[in-house]
Amino acid sequence: MSILFSILTLYTWVLGAGIIFFLFHIARFYEKKFGELYQKEPSRQTHYPFFLVALAIFLISAARYAFFLRDFAGDFGGDLGFFIGGVILAWFAYHLQRMMTGGRE
């Protein structure tokens, strides 16, 4: 049962990592496009490398749960990693969304 839990944990987080990696590519595209269109505004950055930071934190936390624990709750290090990765991802995804929509409310 422990092996099945590890496989399912890694499978779901690999799918989530694919989505984060897709966001990374979108953010990189928009930063390049904004760089071409608005050369006088260098402050228009998506900070796309932070998507990879969030991705790495998520994968490390998922691997911690998959290989070292039998339950998907209760590990302070893993939970803290998921929280920090989620905050980073939410912050920069919101920033990217505002940039993509032109800052409209």
Residue pairs with C-beta under 8 A, 6 or more apart in sequence:
2 70
5 66
5 70
5 72
6 66
6 67
9 62
9 65
9 66
9 72
10 62
10 63
10 66
13 58
13 59
13 62
13 66
16 58
17 55
17 58
17 59
20 51
20 54
20 55
20 58
20 89
21 51
21 55
23 51
23 89
23 93
23 96
24 48
24 51
24 52
24 55
26 96
27 46
27 47
27 48
27 51
27 92
27 96
28 46
28 48
30 46
30 96
30 99
30 100
31 44
31 45
31 46
31 48
34 41
34 44
34 45
34 46
34 99
35 44
38 44
44 99
46 92
46 95
46 96
46 99
47 92
47 95
50 88
50 92
51 89
51 92
53 88
54 85
54 86
54 88
54 89
54 92
55 85
57 81
57 82
57 84
57 85
57 88
58 81
58 82
58 85
58 89
60 81
61 77
61 78
61 79
61 81
61 82
61 85
62 78
64 75
64 77
64 78
64 81
65 72
65 75
65 78
68 75
69 75
69 78
73 79
